[in-house]
Amino acid sequence: MPGFELPLGVCPDMCPAAERAEREKERRLHPLVLESALATLLAVVARLGPERTRGPVDTVLLQTQVQESFGSLRRCYAQSGGPHPRQATFQGLFLLYNLGSTEALCEVLQLPAALRASPALRLALAVDSAFREGNTARLFRLLQTLPYLQSCAVQGHVGHARRLALARLACALSTPKGQVLPLGFMVHLLALDGLHEARELCRAHGLPLEGEERVVFLRGRYAEEGLPPAGTCHVLVGSKLQGRTLEEVVMTEEEDEVVHRPVSPTSGGCILPRGLGQSN
């Protein structure tokens, strides 16, 4: 959506709370309406990014709206008879948005076995598992296969996952004299948007650079201050629009089957340090 500004509302709810509660009680709130609103909110949150804290947009309010939308949809699905063709996609979005949440995982694991076996939910569960295990290579390989809306849902966790991976690299590779690692390896491992983003990530964590294409892991230099850099996430999110408008993505009723070719999690024959996991 280059150059396109999303309309941003300031209402804390998508409709008056009393009306929404009444419509939910009477089962007159159609899941498709809520799902479209949820998808739009996910895209808005992803576009803003976790580092945007100033300006007219209340990101906390948007996060609350997303969670309320998830809650409303879950109640709609629970109260109405199935099957619902989009429910697996929705449950996958719910898990990805709440990646690492024990509560969210427990709720998904309580779903019927047939629903959990759907491709969309199996992929979301695999992403959650890799995130919990700290399997960096597998996590970012899987993230690259997610469709656009699923990528929007998980984008808020990318910066944290990259920071954890960089911390493990620093722990494994740092020496008193310094050990050099090609930035290209980090670009592939963490699905970064190029060497410039790898350099920014290293600088944000106190790691010195050697030239433009290598980082030096010196003992005692790695540091964490404030929130991890959010990054532009073009590889993981923006590129997956593939020329479509947000409206086209939101309104489609068929699950996005586009599979994006993952970048190899290793580069130049590098061996992953223990703790970063394997690619499969």
HELIX and SHEET records of a PDB file:
HELIX    1   1 ALA A   17  LYS A   25  1                                   9    
HELIX    2   2 PRO A   31  LEU A   48  1                                  18    
HELIX    3   3 THR A   59  GLN A   79  1                                  21    
HELIX    4   4 GLN A   87  TYR A   97  1                                  11    
HELIX    5   5 THR A  102  LEU A  109  1                                   8    
HELIX    6   6 ALA A  113  ARG A  116  1                                   4    
HELIX    7   7 PRO A  119  GLU A  133  1                                  15    
HELIX    8   8 THR A  136  LEU A  143  1                                   8    
HELIX    9   9 TYR A  148  VAL A  154  1                                   7    
HELIX   10  10 GLN A  155  HIS A  157  5                                   3    
HELIX   11  11 VAL A  158  LEU A  173  1                                  16    
HELIX   12  12 LEU A  183  LEU A  189  1                                   7    
HELIX   13  13 LEU A  195  ALA A  204  1                                  10    
HELIX   14  14 GLY A  238  LEU A  241  5                                   4    
HELIX   15  15 LEU A  246  MET A  251  1                                   6    
SHEET    1   A 3 GLN A 179  PRO A 182  0                                        
SHEET    2   A 3 ARG A 214  PHE A 217 -1                                        
SHEET    3   A 3 LEU A 209  GLU A 210 -1                                        
END                                                                             
